[in-house]
């Protein structure tokens, strides 16, 4: 089958599914409580190496999932998973896999670079498949909104790979907050020592030889056509805007989840940012628009939320930038976990936590409060995030709760991507100037548009490479 014919057939099938004629999962046919004949969820993994490798293994380790299909554009990265699951049929093109195998699978895991998350997840959802998608949920604001909407439209079980959402910390912090121990939260700080890959650098000037095991065209997917370059695959793509979402995309979901779940935050009202600069000579600032900056500080304003009495200001800091230490924290006590942290400031107290919402504690740390356990813990905490999704898929849509469904992780991802709009805007040079500096971007949430700095709206919904377009009406 030629690539073009395969793609045409795939688009036709997706269009049929979008029209409402979708493959009905086996658990639906069997009714409530039905378990597939194999007694296991049949999972297809798009992205079988790196994080995909550990995701797929975690599903299998639940004891209730069978890895039925593997898909990866790079045979080198897929080697370990193929060895671990020799019975799983292997594909390089996810479109071909879904076209040929959609009747033989129940759910799809997406663990690919950020720029292809949405197109792959949406294709699976349109075929009635449950989806687990690595963080961040999407590359663009529009994509995050589409996936949030599609989860309701197609009635499938969704989970973002935000394992900290299943930790005890966010639940403990919410119990403290709802017991009134820190009063009303008005300010939040989240920070990270990421990036731990190159950023603030020029795009390589020389093309490199494409490895024989890698299908470069499939890896590019929705991204603009470019020559292959060294030190991009498999990890450093995170620092390039065409493919990644920088430190925010890598760590933001893990750090913002606790304030989102504790306070009930949703969509950003406005955002502003400052970014670190790289100077290539005396008083000569380098300009590298393809690359995320080496550090940034974004300030987001959220309107009054479910569990706040007014607006909330959330500060994001990366590149090693940290907020001032709270007065209640002892001089030798570690701030966060040393490289990352979360700080909630209320009018009566403060809560400090580490990455993934772990080790949540009241400040000062000598303060101990006993409150009733209100929210059920996830067995295995972060490690149980995978089994939780598998069990919810087997039970069927709406039957069992998951920690990071798209209705929560979609708005969370949008907040991060809104902050990235401000970061890109502050780093954007036009006619030798930086018009986005010192601006507060005002956001029309319904129209999904920045109303006072139009040039950044090109990044709300980027132009896909020809042949990879997605049609979806919100």
C-alpha positions as a Markdown table, in Angstrom:
| # | Residue | x | y | z |
|---|---|---|---|---|
| 1 | Unk | 0.0 | 0.0 | 0.0 |
| 2 | Unk | 1.5 | 3.4 | -1.0 |
| 3 | Unk | 1.8 | 6.1 | 1.6 |
| 4 | Unk | -0.6 | 8.4 | -0.3 |
| 5 | Unk | -3.3 | 5.7 | -0.6 |
| 6 | Unk | -2.8 | 4.8 | 3.1 |
| 7 | Unk | -3.3 | 8.4 | 4.1 |
| 8 | Unk | -6.3 | 8.8 | 1.9 |
| 9 | Unk | -7.9 | 5.7 | 3.4 |
| 10 | Unk | -7.0 | 6.8 | 6.9 |
| 11 | Unk | -8.6 | 10.3 | 6.3 |
| 12 | Unk | -11.7 | 8.6 | 4.9 |
| 13 | Unk | -12.0 | 6.4 | 8.0 |
| 14 | Unk | -11.5 | 9.3 | 10.3 |
| 15 | Unk | -14.1 | 11.3 | 8.5 |
| 16 | Unk | -16.6 | 8.5 | 8.9 |
| 17 | Unk | -15.8 | 8.3 | 12.6 |
| 18 | Unk | -16.2 | 12.1 | 13.0 |
| 19 | Unk | -19.6 | 11.8 | 11.4 |
| 20 | Unk | -20.6 | 9.5 | 14.2 |
| 21 | Unk | -20.1 | 6.1 | 12.6 |
| 22 | Unk | -17.3 | 4.9 | 14.8 |
| 23 | Unk | -16.1 | 1.5 | 15.9 |
| 24 | Unk | -17.8 | 0.8 | 19.2 |
| 25 | Unk | -15.4 | -0.5 | 21.9 |
| 26 | Unk | -16.0 | -4.0 | 23.2 |
| 27 | Unk | -16.8 | -3.0 | 26.7 |
| 28 | Unk | -19.7 | -0.9 | 25.3 |
| 29 | Unk | -21.1 | -3.8 | 23.4 |
| 30 | Unk | -21.0 | -5.9 | 26.5 |
| 31 | Unk | -22.6 | -3.3 | 28.8 |
| 32 | Unk | -21.6 | -2.2 | 32.2 |
| 33 | Unk | -18.9 | -4.2 | 33.9 |
| 34 | Unk | -18.1 | -6.2 | 30.7 |
| 35 | Unk | -14.5 | -7.3 | 30.3 |
| 36 | Unk | -12.9 | -8.0 | 27.0 |
| 37 | Unk | -12.7 | -11.7 | 26.0 |
| 38 | Unk | -9.0 | -11.6 | 26.7 |
| 39 | Unk | -9.7 | -10.1 | 30.2 |
| 40 | Unk | -7.3 | -7.4 | 29.3 |
| 41 | Unk | -7.4 | -4.0 | 27.6 |
| 42 | Unk | -5.8 | -4.2 | 24.2 |
| 43 | Unk | -3.4 | -1.2 | 23.9 |
| 44 | Unk | -1.5 | 0.2 | 21.0 |
| 45 | Unk | 1.5 | 2.3 | 21.8 |
| 46 | Unk | 2.4 | 5.2 | 19.4 |
| 47 | Unk | 5.9 | 6.0 | 20.5 |
| 48 | Unk | 7.6 | 2.9 | 21.8 |
| 49 | Unk | 11.0 | 4.2 | 23.0 |
| 50 | Unk | 12.1 | 6.6 | 25.7 |
| 51 | Unk | 9.1 | 7.7 | 27.8 |
| 52 | Unk | 6.9 | 5.5 | 25.5 |
| 53 | Unk | 8.9 | 2.5 | 26.5 |
| 54 | Unk | 8.2 | 3.1 | 30.2 |
| 55 | Unk | 4.6 | 4.0 | 29.6 |
| 56 | Unk | 3.9 | 0.8 | 27.7 |
| 57 | Unk | 5.7 | -1.3 | 30.3 |
| 58 | Unk | 3.6 | 0.4 | 33.1 |
| 59 | Unk | 0.3 | -0.5 | 31.3 |
| 60 | Unk | 1.5 | -4.1 | 31.0 |
| 61 | Unk | 2.6 | -4.1 | 34.6 |
| 62 | Unk | -0.9 | -3.3 | 35.7 |
| 63 | Unk | -1.8 | -6.9 | 34.8 |
| 64 | Unk | -4.9 | -5.8 | 33.0 |
| 65 | Unk | -3.5 | -4.6 | 29.7 |
| 66 | Unk | -2.1 | -6.4 | 26.7 |
| 67 | Unk | 0.3 | -4.5 | 24.5 |
| 68 | Unk | -1.2 | -5.5 | 21.2 |
| 69 | Unk | 0.5 | -3.1 | 18.8 |
| 70 | Unk | 3.6 | -0.9 | 18.8 |
| 71 | Unk | 4.4 | 2.0 | 16.5 |
| 72 | Unk | 7.5 | 4.1 | 16.3 |
| 73 | Unk | 9.2 | 6.0 | 13.5 |
| 74 | Unk | 12.7 | 5.0 | 14.8 |
| 75 | Unk | 13.5 | 1.3 | 15.0 |
| 76 | Unk | 16.4 | 2.0 | 17.3 |
| 77 | Unk | 14.1 | 3.6 | 19.9 |
| 78 | Unk | 11.5 | 0.8 | 19.6 |
| 79 | Unk | 14.0 | -2.1 | 20.0 |
| 80 | Unk | 13.5 | -2.6 | 23.7 |
| 81 | Unk | 9.7 | -2.6 | 23.6 |
| 82 | Unk | 9.7 | -4.9 | 20.6 |
| 83 | Unk | 11.9 | -7.3 | 22.5 |
| 84 | Unk | 9.8 | -7.1 | 25.6 |
| 85 | Unk | 6.5 | -7.5 | 23.7 |
| 86 | Unk | 7.4 | -9.9 | 20.8 |
| 87 | Unk | 3.7 | -10.7 | 20.1 |
| 88 | Unk | 2.9 | -7.0 | 19.5 |
| 89 | Unk | 2.6 | -6.2 | 15.8 |
| 90 | Unk | 4.9 | -3.4 | 14.8 |
| 91 | Unk | 4.2 | -0.4 | 12.6 |
| 92 | Unk | 6.1 | 2.8 | 11.7 |
| 93 | Unk | 3.2 | 4.9 | 10.5 |
| 94 | Unk | 0.4 | 5.3 | 13.1 |
| 95 | Unk | -2.1 | 6.1 | 10.4 |
| 96 | Unk | -1.5 | 2.7 | 8.8 |
| 97 | Unk | -1.8 | 1.0 | 12.2 |
| 98 | Unk | -5.1 | 2.6 | 13.0 |
| 99 | Unk | -6.5 | 2.0 | 9.6 |
| 100 | Unk | -5.6 | -1.7 | 9.6 |
| 101 | Unk | -6.0 | -2.6 | 13.3 |
| 102 | Unk | -8.7 | -0.3 | 14.8 |
| 103 | Unk | -11.0 | -3.3 | 15.2 |
| 104 | Unk | -8.4 | -5.2 | 17.1 |
| 105 | Unk | -7.6 | -2.6 | 19.8 |
| 106 | Unk | -9.4 | -0.8 | 22.6 |
| 107 | Unk | -7.1 | 2.0 | 23.6 |
| 108 | Unk | -4.1 | 4.0 | 22.4 |
| 109 | Unk | -1.1 | 5.5 | 24.2 |
| 110 | Unk | 0.6 | 8.5 | 22.7 |
| 111 | Unk | 4.2 | 9.1 | 23.8 |
| 112 | Unk | 5.7 | 11.1 | 20.9 |
| 113 | Unk | 7.2 | 14.6 | 20.6 |
| 114 | Unk | 4.8 | 17.4 | 21.5 |
| 115 | Unk | 4.1 | 18.5 | 18.0 |
| 116 | Unk | 2.4 | 15.3 | 17.0 |
| 117 | Unk | 0.4 | 14.6 | 20.2 |
| 118 | Unk | -2.9 | 16.1 | 19.1 |
| 119 | Unk | -3.1 | 14.7 | 15.6 |
| 120 | Unk | -2.4 | 11.2 | 16.9 |
| 121 | Unk | -4.7 | 11.3 | 19.9 |
| 122 | Unk | -7.5 | 12.8 | 17.9 |
| 123 | Unk | -7.3 | 10.2 | 15.2 |
| 124 | Unk | -7.6 | 7.5 | 17.9 |
| 125 | Unk | -10.5 | 9.3 | 19.6 |
| 126 | Unk | -12.4 | 9.6 | 16.3 |
| 127 | Unk | -12.2 | 5.8 | 16.0 |
| 128 | Unk | -13.8 | 5.4 | 19.5 |
| 129 | Unk | -10.5 | 4.5 | 21.3 |
| 130 | Unk | -9.6 | 5.5 | 24.8 |
| 131 | Unk | -6.4 | 7.5 | 24.9 |
| 132 | Unk | -3.5 | 8.1 | 27.3 |
| 133 | Unk | -1.4 | 11.1 | 26.1 |
| 134 | Unk | 1.9 | 12.2 | 27.5 |
| 135 | Unk | 2.3 | 15.7 | 28.9 |
| 136 | Unk | 1.9 | 18.3 | 27.6 |
| 137 | Unk | -1.4 | 17.3 | 26.1 |
| 138 | Unk | -0.7 | 19.4 | 22.9 |
| 139 | Unk | 1.7 | 21.8 | 21.3 |
| 140 | Unk | -0.8 | 24.6 | 20.6 |
| 141 | Unk | -3.7 | 26.2 | 22.5 |
| 142 | Unk | -6.1 | 25.3 | 19.8 |
| 143 | Unk | -5.0 | 21.6 | 19.9 |
| 144 | Unk | -5.5 | 21.5 | 23.7 |
| 145 | Unk | -9.0 | 22.9 | 23.3 |
| 146 | Unk | -9.9 | 20.4 | 20.5 |
| 147 | Unk | -8.8 | 17.4 | 22.6 |
| 148 | Unk | -10.7 | 18.6 | 25.6 |
| 149 | Unk | -13.8 | 18.9 | 23.4 |
| 150 | Unk | -13.2 | 15.6 | 21.6 |
| 151 | Unk | -13.1 | 13.7 | 24.9 |
| 152 | Unk | -16.7 | 14.6 | 25.5 |
| 153 | Unk | -17.8 | 14.3 | 21.9 |
| 154 | Unk | -16.5 | 10.8 | 21.4 |
| 155 | Unk | -17.1 | 9.6 | 25.0 |
| 156 | Unk | -13.8 | 7.9 | 25.6 |
| 157 | Unk | -11.7 | 7.6 | 28.7 |
| 158 | Unk | -8.8 | 10.0 | 28.7 |
| 159 | Unk | -5.7 | 10.5 | 30.9 |
| 160 | Unk | -2.7 | 12.8 | 30.5 |
| 161 | Unk | 0.7 | 11.4 | 31.5 |
| 162 | Unk | 0.7 | 13.7 | 34.5 |
| 163 | Unk | 1.4 | 11.0 | 37.1 |
| 164 | Unk | 1.7 | 13.5 | 40.0 |
| 165 | Unk | -2.0 | 14.0 | 39.7 |
| 166 | Unk | -2.4 | 10.5 | 41.3 |
| 167 | Unk | 0.0 | 11.3 | 44.1 |
| 168 | Unk | -1.2 | 11.8 | 47.7 |
| 169 | Unk | 0.3 | 15.3 | 47.9 |
| 170 | Unk | -2.3 | 17.2 | 45.9 |
| 171 | Unk | -5.1 | 15.5 | 47.8 |
| 172 | Unk | -3.6 | 16.2 | 51.1 |
| 173 | Unk | -3.0 | 19.9 | 50.1 |
| 174 | Unk | -6.6 | 20.2 | 49.0 |
| 175 | Unk | -7.9 | 18.8 | 52.3 |
| 176 | Unk | -5.8 | 21.3 | 54.2 |
| 177 | Unk | -7.0 | 24.1 | 52.0 |
| 178 | Unk | -10.7 | 23.2 | 52.2 |
| 179 | Unk | -10.3 | 23.0 | 56.0 |
| 180 | Unk | -9.2 | 26.6 | 55.9 |
| 181 | Unk | -5.7 | 26.1 | 57.2 |
| 182 | Unk | -4.1 | 28.7 | 55.0 |
| 183 | Unk | -7.1 | 30.9 | 54.2 |
| 184 | Unk | -7.8 | 32.0 | 50.6 |
| 185 | Unk | -4.9 | 31.5 | 48.2 |
| 186 | Unk | -4.2 | 34.5 | 46.0 |
| 187 | Unk | -0.6 | 33.8 | 44.8 |
| 188 | Unk | 1.2 | 30.7 | 43.5 |
| 189 | Unk | 4.8 | 30.1 | 42.5 |
| 190 | Unk | 6.0 | 27.2 | 40.4 |
| 191 | Unk | 9.6 | 26.8 | 39.4 |
| 192 | Unk | 12.1 | 24.4 | 37.8 |
| 193 | Unk | 15.7 | 24.0 | 37.0 |
| 194 | Unk | 14.8 | 22.9 | 33.5 |
| 195 | Unk | 15.8 | 23.1 | 30.7 |
| 196 | Unk | 18.4 | 20.4 | 30.9 |
| 197 | Unk | 18.9 | 20.5 | 27.1 |
| 198 | Unk | 20.2 | 23.3 | 24.9 |
| 199 | Unk | 18.1 | 26.4 | 24.5 |
| 200 | Unk | 18.8 | 29.9 | 23.3 |
| 201 | Unk | 20.9 | 28.6 | 20.4 |
| 202 | Unk | 20.9 | 28.9 | 16.6 |
| 203 | Unk | 19.5 | 26.2 | 14.4 |
| 204 | Unk | 22.4 | 24.0 | 13.1 |
| 205 | Unk | 23.8 | 25.3 | 9.8 |
| 206 | Unk | 24.5 | 21.9 | 8.3 |
| 207 | Unk | 22.2 | 19.0 | 7.5 |
| 208 | Unk | 23.2 | 15.6 | 8.7 |
| 209 | Unk | 22.7 | 12.1 | 7.4 |
| 210 | Unk | 19.4 | 10.6 | 8.3 |
| 211 | Unk | 19.9 | 7.3 | 10.2 |
| 212 | Unk | 18.6 | 4.4 | 8.2 |
| 213 | Unk | 16.4 | 3.3 | 11.1 |
| 214 | Unk | 14.6 | 6.6 | 11.3 |
| 215 | Unk | 11.7 | 7.7 | 9.0 |
| 216 | Unk | 12.4 | 11.5 | 9.1 |
| 217 | Unk | 9.2 | 12.4 | 7.2 |
| 218 | Unk | 7.0 | 10.6 | 9.7 |
| 219 | Unk | 9.0 | 12.1 | 12.7 |
| 220 | Unk | 8.3 | 15.6 | 11.3 |
| 221 | Unk | 4.6 | 14.9 | 11.0 |
| 222 | Unk | 2.8 | 18.2 | 11.4 |
| 223 | Unk | 6.0 | 20.3 | 11.6 |
| 224 | Unk | 7.5 | 22.3 | 8.7 |
| 225 | Unk | 9.8 | 20.5 | 6.3 |
| 226 | Unk | 13.4 | 20.8 | 7.3 |
| 227 | Unk | 16.6 | 18.8 | 6.8 |
| 228 | Unk | 17.6 | 16.4 | 9.5 |
| 229 | Unk | 20.2 | 17.7 | 11.9 |
| 230 | Unk | 22.3 | 16.1 | 14.6 |
| 231 | Unk | 21.5 | 16.3 | 18.3 |
| 232 | Unk | 17.7 | 16.8 | 17.7 |
| 233 | Unk | 16.4 | 13.2 | 18.0 |
| 234 | Unk | 15.7 | 11.7 | 20.4 |
| 235 | Unk | 15.6 | 14.3 | 23.2 |
| 236 | Unk | 16.8 | 17.8 | 22.4 |
| 237 | Unk | 13.8 | 18.6 | 20.2 |
| 238 | Unk | 12.2 | 19.9 | 23.4 |
| 239 | Unk | 14.1 | 23.2 | 23.0 |
| 240 | Unk | 12.8 | 24.0 | 19.5 |
| 241 | Unk | 9.5 | 25.7 | 19.0 |
| 242 | Unk | 8.6 | 23.6 | 15.9 |
| 243 | Unk | 8.5 | 20.5 | 18.0 |
| 244 | Unk | 8.7 | 21.1 | 21.7 |
| 245 | Unk | 7.2 | 23.5 | 24.3 |
| 246 | Unk | 10.3 | 24.2 | 26.3 |
| 247 | Unk | 10.6 | 23.8 | 30.1 |
| 248 | Unk | 6.9 | 24.7 | 30.5 |
| 249 | Unk | 5.9 | 21.7 | 28.4 |
| 250 | Unk | 8.3 | 19.4 | 30.2 |
| 251 | Unk | 7.7 | 20.3 | 33.8 |
| 252 | Unk | 4.8 | 22.7 | 33.9 |
| 253 | Unk | 2.1 | 20.0 | 34.0 |
| 254 | Unk | 3.9 | 18.3 | 36.9 |
| 255 | Unk | 4.1 | 21.5 | 38.9 |
| 256 | Unk | 0.9 | 23.3 | 38.1 |
| 257 | Unk | -1.3 | 20.2 | 38.7 |
| 258 | Unk | -1.4 | 20.8 | 42.5 |
| 259 | Unk | -2.6 | 24.4 | 42.3 |
| 260 | Unk | -5.1 | 23.5 | 39.6 |
| 261 | Unk | -6.6 | 20.7 | 41.6 |
| 262 | Unk | -6.5 | 22.4 | 44.9 |
| 263 | Unk | -7.9 | 25.8 | 43.7 |
| 264 | Unk | -10.0 | 24.6 | 40.8 |
| 265 | Unk | -8.3 | 26.9 | 38.3 |
| 266 | Unk | -9.3 | 26.8 | 34.6 |
| 267 | Unk | -8.5 | 29.3 | 31.9 |
| 268 | Unk | -6.0 | 32.2 | 31.9 |
| 269 | Unk | -7.3 | 35.8 | 31.8 |
| 270 | Unk | -4.0 | 37.5 | 31.0 |
| 271 | Unk | -0.3 | 36.7 | 30.9 |
| 272 | Unk | 3.0 | 38.5 | 30.7 |
| 273 | Unk | 6.6 | 37.2 | 30.6 |
| 274 | Unk | 10.3 | 38.1 | 30.7 |
| 275 | Unk | 13.0 | 36.0 | 29.2 |
| 276 | Unk | 16.7 | 35.4 | 29.5 |
| 277 | Unk | 19.0 | 36.7 | 26.8 |
| 278 | Unk | 22.1 | 35.3 | 25.1 |
| 279 | Unk | 24.8 | 37.8 | 24.0 |
| 280 | Unk | 27.1 | 36.8 | 21.2 |
| 281 | Unk | 29.3 | 39.9 | 21.5 |
| 282 | Unk | 29.6 | 43.1 | 23.5 |
| 283 | Unk | 26.1 | 44.6 | 23.6 |
| 284 | Unk | 25.1 | 42.3 | 20.8 |
| 285 | Unk | 22.2 | 40.1 | 21.7 |
| 286 | Unk | 21.8 | 36.9 | 19.8 |
| 287 | Unk | 18.5 | 36.3 | 18.0 |
| 288 | Unk | 17.5 | 32.6 | 17.8 |
| 289 | Unk | 13.7 | 32.5 | 17.1 |
| 290 | Unk | 13.7 | 28.8 | 16.4 |
| 291 | Unk | 14.8 | 28.0 | 20.0 |
| 292 | Unk | 13.1 | 28.5 | 23.3 |
| 293 | Unk | 15.0 | 31.0 | 25.5 |
| 294 | Unk | 17.4 | 29.8 | 28.2 |
| 295 | Unk | 15.2 | 31.0 | 31.1 |
| 296 | Unk | 11.9 | 32.7 | 31.6 |
| 297 | Unk | 9.4 | 34.1 | 34.1 |
| 298 | Unk | 5.7 | 34.1 | 33.1 |
| 299 | Unk | 3.0 | 35.6 | 35.2 |
| 300 | Unk | -0.6 | 34.3 | 34.6 |
| 301 | Unk | -3.8 | 35.8 | 36.1 |
| 302 | Unk | -6.7 | 33.4 | 36.6 |
| 303 | Unk | -10.2 | 34.7 | 37.3 |
| 304 | Unk | -12.0 | 33.8 | 40.5 |
| 305 | Unk | -11.9 | 30.0 | 40.6 |
| 306 | Unk | -14.1 | 27.3 | 42.2 |
| 307 | Unk | -12.3 | 27.5 | 45.5 |
| 308 | Unk | -11.0 | 31.0 | 45.7 |
| 309 | Unk | -12.6 | 34.3 | 46.7 |
| 310 | Unk | -10.9 | 36.3 | 43.9 |
| 311 | Unk | -8.4 | 36.2 | 41.1 |
| 312 | Unk | -5.2 | 34.1 | 41.5 |
| 313 | Unk | -1.7 | 35.2 | 40.2 |
| 314 | Unk | 0.5 | 32.3 | 39.2 |
| 315 | Unk | 4.2 | 32.8 | 38.6 |
| 316 | Unk | 6.1 | 30.3 | 36.5 |
| 317 | Unk | 9.9 | 30.4 | 36.6 |
| 318 | Unk | 12.4 | 28.2 | 34.7 |
| 319 | Unk | 16.1 | 28.1 | 33.9 |
| 320 | Unk | 17.0 | 28.0 | 37.6 |
| 321 | Unk | 15.1 | 31.1 | 38.6 |
| 322 | Unk | 13.4 | 30.8 | 41.9 |
| 323 | Unk | 11.1 | 33.0 | 44.0 |
| 324 | Unk | 12.3 | 34.5 | 47.3 |
| 325 | Unk | 12.3 | 32.0 | 50.1 |
| 326 | Unk | 9.3 | 32.2 | 52.4 |
| 327 | Unk | 10.1 | 33.7 | 55.9 |
| 328 | Unk | 8.6 | 30.6 | 57.5 |
| 329 | Unk | 11.2 | 28.3 | 55.9 |
| 330 | Unk | 14.3 | 27.7 | 58.0 |
| 331 | Unk | 17.6 | 28.9 | 56.5 |
| 332 | Unk | 18.9 | 25.4 | 56.1 |
| 333 | Unk | 15.6 | 23.8 | 54.9 |
| 334 | Unk | 15.4 | 22.8 | 51.2 |
| 335 | Unk | 13.2 | 25.1 | 49.2 |
| 336 | Unk | 11.0 | 22.7 | 47.2 |
| 337 | Unk | 13.1 | 19.7 | 46.2 |
| 338 | Unk | 16.2 | 21.7 | 45.4 |
| 339 | Unk | 15.5 | 22.2 | 41.7 |
| 340 | Unk | 11.7 | 22.4 | 41.5 |
| 341 | Unk | 8.9 | 23.5 | 43.7 |
| 342 | Unk | 5.4 | 24.7 | 44.3 |
| 343 | Unk | 4.3 | 27.4 | 46.8 |
| 344 | Unk | 0.7 | 28.3 | 47.6 |
| 345 | Unk | 0.4 | 31.6 | 49.5 |
| 346 | Unk | -2.9 | 32.2 | 51.3 |
| 347 | Unk | -4.0 | 35.0 | 53.6 |
| 348 | Unk | -3.5 | 32.7 | 56.7 |
| 349 | Unk | -0.6 | 30.5 | 55.7 |
| 350 | Unk | 1.4 | 28.7 | 53.0 |
| 351 | Unk | 1.8 | 25.2 | 51.5 |
| 352 | Unk | 5.1 | 24.0 | 50.0 |
| 353 | Unk | 5.4 | 21.0 | 47.7 |
| 354 | Unk | 7.9 | 19.2 | 45.5 |
| 355 | Unk | 7.7 | 18.0 | 41.9 |
| 356 | Unk | 4.6 | 15.9 | 41.2 |
| 357 | Unk | 3.0 | 17.5 | 44.3 |
| 358 | Unk | 5.1 | 15.2 | 46.5 |
| 359 | Unk | 6.0 | 16.0 | 50.1 |
| 360 | Unk | 3.3 | 18.6 | 50.5 |
| 361 | Unk | 3.8 | 20.4 | 53.8 |
| 362 | Unk | 2.5 | 23.4 | 55.7 |
| 363 | Unk | 4.8 | 26.2 | 56.6 |
| 364 | Unk | 6.5 | 26.5 | 58.9 |
| 365 | Unk | 7.4 | 22.8 | 58.6 |
| 366 | Unk | 7.0 | 22.4 | 62.3 |
| 367 | Unk | 3.2 | 23.0 | 61.9 |
| 368 | Unk | 1.3 | 19.8 | 62.1 |
| 369 | Unk | -2.5 | 19.7 | 61.5 |
| 370 | Unk | -4.8 | 16.7 | 61.5 |
| 371 | Unk | -7.7 | 16.9 | 59.1 |
| 372 | Unk | -10.1 | 14.3 | 58.0 |
| 373 | Unk | -9.2 | 12.3 | 54.9 |
| 374 | Unk | -11.7 | 13.5 | 52.4 |
| 375 | Unk | -10.4 | 12.4 | 49.0 |
| 376 | Unk | -9.7 | 8.8 | 48.2 |
| 377 | Unk | -6.0 | 8.0 | 47.5 |
| 378 | Unk | -5.0 | 6.3 | 44.3 |
| 379 | Unk | -3.4 | 2.8 | 45.0 |
| 380 | Unk | 0.2 | 3.1 | 44.2 |
| 381 | Unk | 0.0 | 6.9 | 44.0 |
| 382 | Unk | 2.0 | 8.1 | 40.9 |
| 383 | Unk | 2.9 | 4.6 | 40.0 |
| 384 | Unk | -0.8 | 3.7 | 40.0 |
| 385 | Unk | -1.6 | 6.4 | 37.4 |
| 386 | Unk | -1.4 | 3.9 | 34.6 |
| 387 | Unk | -3.4 | 1.1 | 36.2 |
| 388 | Unk | -6.1 | 3.7 | 37.1 |
| 389 | Unk | -6.5 | 4.5 | 33.4 |
| 390 | Unk | -6.5 | 0.9 | 32.3 |
| 391 | Unk | -9.2 | 0.0 | 34.8 |
| 392 | Unk | -11.3 | 3.0 | 33.8 |
| 393 | Unk | -11.1 | 1.9 | 30.2 |
| 394 | Unk | -12.2 | -1.6 | 31.0 |
| 395 | Unk | -15.1 | -0.2 | 33.0 |
| 396 | Unk | -16.2 | 2.1 | 30.2 |
| 397 | Unk | -16.7 | 5.8 | 29.8 |
| 398 | Unk | -18.0 | 7.6 | 32.9 |
| 399 | Unk | -17.8 | 4.5 | 35.1 |
| 400 | Unk | -14.6 | 5.1 | 37.0 |
| 401 | Unk | -12.7 | 8.3 | 37.9 |
| 402 | Unk | -9.2 | 9.1 | 36.6 |
| 403 | Unk | -6.8 | 11.7 | 38.0 |
| 404 | Unk | -6.0 | 13.6 | 34.8 |
| 405 | Unk | -8.9 | 13.5 | 32.4 |
| 406 | Unk | -8.8 | 15.9 | 29.5 |
| 407 | Unk | -11.5 | 18.0 | 31.2 |
| 408 | Unk | -8.9 | 18.9 | 33.7 |
| 409 | Unk | -5.6 | 18.4 | 31.9 |
| 410 | Unk | -6.9 | 20.3 | 28.8 |
| 411 | Unk | -7.3 | 23.7 | 30.6 |
| 412 | Unk | -4.1 | 23.0 | 32.5 |
| 413 | Unk | -2.2 | 22.5 | 29.3 |
| 414 | Unk | -3.8 | 25.6 | 27.8 |
| 415 | Unk | -2.5 | 27.7 | 30.7 |
| 416 | Unk | 1.0 | 26.5 | 30.0 |
| 417 | Unk | 0.7 | 27.2 | 26.3 |
| 418 | Unk | -0.7 | 30.6 | 27.0 |
| 419 | Unk | 2.4 | 31.3 | 29.1 |
| 420 | Unk | 4.5 | 30.2 | 26.1 |
| 421 | Unk | 2.7 | 32.7 | 23.9 |
| 422 | Unk | 3.9 | 35.5 | 26.2 |
| 423 | Unk | 7.4 | 34.0 | 26.3 |
| 424 | Unk | 7.6 | 33.8 | 22.5 |
| 425 | Unk | 6.1 | 37.3 | 22.2 |
| 426 | Unk | 8.7 | 38.7 | 24.6 |
| 427 | Unk | 11.5 | 37.1 | 22.5 |
| 428 | Unk | 10.1 | 38.1 | 19.1 |
| 429 | Unk | 12.1 | 40.6 | 17.1 |
| 430 | Unk | 10.4 | 42.8 | 14.5 |
| 431 | Unk | 12.3 | 45.3 | 12.5 |
| 432 | Unk | 15.2 | 45.2 | 15.0 |
| 433 | Unk | 12.9 | 45.8 | 18.0 |
| 434 | Unk | 11.1 | 43.6 | 20.5 |
| 435 | Unk | 7.5 | 44.9 | 20.6 |
| 436 | Unk | 6.3 | 42.1 | 22.9 |
| 437 | Unk | 8.5 | 43.1 | 25.8 |
| 438 | Unk | 6.8 | 44.7 | 28.8 |
| 439 | Unk | 3.3 | 43.8 | 27.5 |
| 440 | Unk | 0.5 | 42.0 | 29.3 |
| 441 | Unk | -1.3 | 39.8 | 26.8 |
| 442 | Unk | -5.1 | 40.0 | 27.2 |
| 443 | Unk | -6.9 | 36.7 | 26.3 |
| 444 | Unk | -10.4 | 36.3 | 24.8 |
| 445 | Unk | -11.0 | 32.7 | 26.0 |
| 446 | Unk | -14.1 | 32.1 | 23.8 |
| 447 | Unk | -12.5 | 33.4 | 20.6 |
| 448 | Unk | -9.1 | 31.9 | 21.6 |
| 449 | Unk | -7.3 | 35.1 | 20.7 |
| 450 | Unk | -4.9 | 37.6 | 22.2 |
| 451 | Unk | -6.7 | 40.9 | 21.8 |
| 452 | Unk | -3.9 | 43.4 | 22.1 |
| 453 | Unk | -0.8 | 41.8 | 20.4 |
| 454 | Unk | -2.0 | 40.1 | 17.3 |
| 455 | Unk | 1.4 | 38.8 | 16.1 |
| 456 | Unk | 1.4 | 36.0 | 18.6 |
| 457 | Unk | -2.0 | 34.7 | 17.5 |
| 458 | Unk | -0.1 | 32.8 | 14.7 |
| 459 | Unk | 1.1 | 30.5 | 17.5 |
| 460 | Unk | -2.4 | 29.8 | 18.9 |
| 461 | Unk | -3.1 | 27.5 | 16.0 |
| 462 | Unk | 0.0 | 26.8 | 13.8 |
| 463 | Unk | 0.0 | 25.9 | 10.2 |
| 464 | Unk | 0.4 | 22.2 | 9.7 |
| 465 | Unk | 2.6 | 20.8 | 7.0 |
| 466 | Unk | 0.7 | 19.9 | 3.9 |
| 467 | Unk | -0.8 | 16.4 | 4.1 |
| 468 | Unk | -1.0 | 16.5 | 7.9 |
| 469 | Unk | -4.0 | 18.8 | 8.3 |
| 470 | Unk | -6.7 | 18.2 | 10.9 |
| 471 | Unk | -10.3 | 19.3 | 10.4 |
| 472 | Unk | -12.2 | 19.7 | 13.6 |
| 473 | Unk | -15.0 | 22.1 | 14.4 |
| 474 | Unk | -15.3 | 23.3 | 18.0 |
